[in-house]
Amino acid sequence: MYSQECTMGSQQIKRILHGIKRKLHRPKFEEARGEKGPDFYDQVFLENEDLRVHYTASSYYFIWTVIVDRIRRARRKAVLEVGCGTGQLAHAIYDAGMIQSYCGLDFSKTRIEQARRHCPAYRFEAVDVFQTRLFEHYHYDVAIATEFLEHIEHDLDVIRFIRPRTYFVGTVPNFPYVSHVRHFQDCDEVTRRYAPFFTDFKVDAFRAKGHEKIFFLLEGIKI
């Protein structure tokens, strides 16, 4: 009886600690869903340890391994990453040793500073993607946009900025979030929105381990 009571107490403690951890990682922004500014993402960075850990310890590692493999198979050498965040995917690409140059863009200065710590060998720029000229002036043959397109109203304009014949790979989710402008129900819905901008377009769905969250991985060659 004593050991059973102790076990139940331990389980209750675990549930309480888990609840506290979730609250700590939840952005402290009580506002309507939709596009957010850099201050929001700076704050999320400070509250979410997952954005600071080594990429192999991140909850997104499972999808990053797929992206790295897709880039390797595309046999391209110069990457422009839009919405690069804290540089964890960049670090994974660097460790794979398969490209010659990389430039990451993000409007959160806090995240760019962390990206430079994660991967000092690569170039990172704190810029607004709607104002920068790097889409034109930086040499790249791969464009990446993971967990970015769903956060902005004018996602199709960003796709238009990408240089023709560029290999593109990105992800969008099936779940809502306070900073999501949109999310998608299935691969067909993703295809309807983005396929007109690409040739050889395809979408694959990947379920996060232990979650109902699905990430749709889209790729193609920009028209």
Secondary structure, DSSP 8 states (H G I E B T S, - for coil): -HHHHHHHHHHHHHHHHHHHHHHHHS----S-SS---HHHHHHHHHH-GGGTS-GGGSTTHHHHHHHHHHHHHHT--EEEEET-TTSHHHHHHHHHT--SEEEEEES-HHHHHHHHHH-TTSEEEE--TTT-SHHHHS--SEEEEES-GGG-TTHHHHHHHS-TT-EEEEEEESS--TT-S---SSHHHHHHHHGGGEEEEEEEEEE-TTSS-EEEEEEEEE-
